[in-house]
Amino acid sequence: MEQNVHYEITHKDGEKKDEIQDIDAYIAEIVDEDSIEENNDDPSRMAAIELDYMTNYTVKMLSHILCYYKLSKRKLNKTEMVQIIIIFENDPENETVVARRRQLWKYMERLRDDEYLSTFILFDG
Protein backbone atom coordinates (compact mmCIF):
# COMPACT_ATOMS: atom_id res chain seq x y z
CA MET A 1 0.00 0.00 0.00
CA GLU A 2 1.42 3.34 -1.01
CA GLN A 3 1.21 6.18 1.47
CA ASN A 4 0.88 9.78 0.39
CA VAL A 5 1.96 11.31 3.66
CA HIS A 6 5.00 13.53 3.96
CA TYR A 7 6.05 15.04 7.25
CA GLU A 8 8.77 17.36 8.38
CA ILE A 9 9.78 17.95 11.98
CA THR A 10 11.38 21.23 12.88
CA HIS A 11 12.71 22.07 16.28
CA LYS A 12 11.41 24.95 18.37
CA ASP A 13 14.38 27.11 17.42
CA GLY A 14 13.40 26.76 13.73
CA GLU A 15 16.44 24.69 12.76
CA LYS A 16 15.99 21.62 10.63
CA LYS A 17 18.04 18.67 11.79
CA ASP A 18 19.29 16.03 9.39
CA GLU A 19 18.47 13.27 11.88
CA ILE A 20 15.96 10.64 10.87
CA GLN A 21 12.93 11.00 13.11
CA ASP A 22 10.66 8.14 14.09
CA ILE A 23 7.20 9.68 13.76
CA ASP A 24 5.53 6.95 15.84
CA ALA A 25 7.90 7.59 18.75
CA TYR A 26 7.43 11.33 18.36
CA ILE A 27 3.63 11.02 18.48
CA ALA A 28 3.82 8.65 21.45
CA GLU A 29 5.92 11.19 23.36
CA ILE A 30 3.39 13.94 22.68
CA VAL A 31 0.47 11.75 23.71
CA ASP A 32 2.22 10.66 26.92
CA GLU A 33 3.14 14.23 27.84
CA ASP A 34 -0.45 15.33 27.33
CA SER A 35 -1.87 12.42 29.30
CA ILE A 36 0.21 13.36 32.34
CA GLU A 37 -1.37 16.81 32.36
CA GLU A 38 -4.92 15.45 32.23
CA ASN A 39 -7.22 15.47 35.22
CA ASN A 40 -6.04 12.60 37.42
CA ASP A 41 -9.33 12.40 39.33
CA ASP A 42 -11.47 11.39 36.32
CA PRO A 43 -13.20 8.13 37.40
CA SER A 44 -13.45 6.74 33.86
CA ARG A 45 -9.73 7.37 33.31
CA MET A 46 -8.92 5.65 36.60
CA ALA A 47 -11.07 2.65 35.65
CA ALA A 48 -9.36 2.44 32.26
CA ILE A 49 -5.91 2.47 33.86
CA GLU A 50 -6.96 -0.20 36.35
CA LEU A 51 -8.36 -2.37 33.57
CA ASP A 52 -5.14 -1.94 31.58
CA TYR A 53 -2.96 -3.02 34.49
CA MET A 54 -5.25 -5.93 35.39
CA THR A 55 -5.45 -7.35 31.86
CA ASN A 56 -2.09 -6.48 30.28
CA TYR A 57 0.35 -6.90 33.17
CA THR A 58 1.43 -9.98 35.05
CA VAL A 59 2.11 -10.01 38.79
CA LYS A 60 5.82 -10.11 37.99
CA MET A 61 5.55 -7.02 35.78
CA LEU A 62 3.58 -5.17 38.47
CA SER A 63 6.21 -6.24 40.98
CA HIS A 64 8.92 -4.64 38.84
CA ILE A 65 6.94 -1.40 38.70
CA LEU A 66 6.50 -1.38 42.48
CA CYS A 67 10.22 -2.00 42.95
CA TYR A 68 11.07 0.84 40.56
CA TYR A 69 8.88 3.17 42.60
CA LYS A 70 10.48 1.79 45.79
CA LEU A 71 7.11 0.62 47.09
CA SER A 72 6.62 -2.51 49.17
CA LYS A 73 5.27 -5.51 47.28
CA ARG A 74 5.20 -8.00 50.14
CA LYS A 75 2.08 -10.11 50.56
CA LEU A 76 0.06 -8.22 47.97
CA ASN A 77 -2.25 -9.79 45.45
CA LYS A 78 -2.55 -8.45 41.91
CA THR A 79 -5.52 -6.19 42.66
CA GLU A 80 -3.75 -4.60 45.63
CA MET A 81 -0.61 -4.07 43.53
CA VAL A 82 -2.63 -2.31 40.84
CA GLN A 83 -4.37 -0.09 43.39
CA ILE A 84 -1.04 0.97 44.97
CA ILE A 85 0.47 1.71 41.55
CA ILE A 86 -2.55 3.77 40.49
CA ILE A 87 -2.51 5.79 43.71
CA PHE A 88 1.23 6.42 43.36
CA GLU A 89 1.04 7.35 39.67
CA ASN A 90 -1.86 9.76 40.19
CA ASP A 91 -0.07 11.74 42.88
CA PRO A 92 1.16 14.98 41.24
CA GLU A 93 4.34 14.82 43.34
CA ASN A 94 5.32 11.60 41.55
CA GLU A 95 4.78 12.93 38.01
CA THR A 96 8.48 13.01 37.13
CA VAL A 97 9.34 9.51 38.33
CA VAL A 98 6.23 8.07 36.64
CA ALA A 99 7.08 9.73 33.32
CA ARG A 100 10.65 8.50 33.62
CA ARG A 101 9.55 4.92 34.33
CA ARG A 102 7.18 4.89 31.37
CA GLN A 103 9.88 6.27 29.10
CA LEU A 104 12.44 3.69 30.24
CA TRP A 105 9.95 0.83 29.86
CA LYS A 106 9.34 1.93 26.26
CA TYR A 107 13.08 1.95 25.63
CA MET A 108 13.38 -1.59 26.98
CA GLU A 109 10.47 -2.67 24.80
CA ARG A 110 12.18 -1.26 21.71
CA LEU A 111 15.45 -2.98 22.65
CA ARG A 112 13.64 -6.31 23.11
CA ASP A 113 12.07 -5.88 19.65
CA ASP A 114 15.47 -5.37 18.03
CA GLU A 115 16.88 -8.53 16.49
CA TYR A 116 20.44 -7.95 17.68
CA LEU A 117 19.99 -6.07 20.96
CA SER A 118 17.26 -8.36 22.26
CA THR A 119 19.93 -10.92 23.11
CA PHE A 120 21.32 -8.51 25.71
CA ILE A 121 18.05 -7.64 27.42
CA LEU A 122 17.24 -9.93 30.32
CA PHE A 123 14.41 -7.87 31.78
CA ASP A 124 11.07 -9.57 31.23
CA GLY A 125 8.73 -7.05 32.82
C-alpha positions, 0 to 999 in steps of 0.5 A: 500500500502506497502512502501519500503522507510527507512530514517534516519535523522542525525544532522549536528554534526553527532549525531543521536537523538532518536526523531521521525522526521516528514519527511513531515515537514522536507522536507517542511522546506527545500523547504521553506528555499530554496524558500526564497533564490530564485530570487525574481524578477522572473516574473513567480514566482511573477505571481504564488504567486499572483495567489496563494493568489488570489485563495487560500486566502480570504479577511479575511485571507489576512487581517490577513497577512497584520496585522501581517506585520503591514501594513494598510488594510483600504479601500483595495480590494483583488487585492490591498491587494495581491499586497501589500503583494507580494511587502512586502514579496519580499523585502529582508529586510523583509525576516526574518519576512516573514519566521516567519509568514509562519512558524507560519501559518503552526503551526496553520494549524497543530494545527487546524488539530489536533482532540484535539487541534483544539478546542482551536484554534480560528484563522480562517485565 
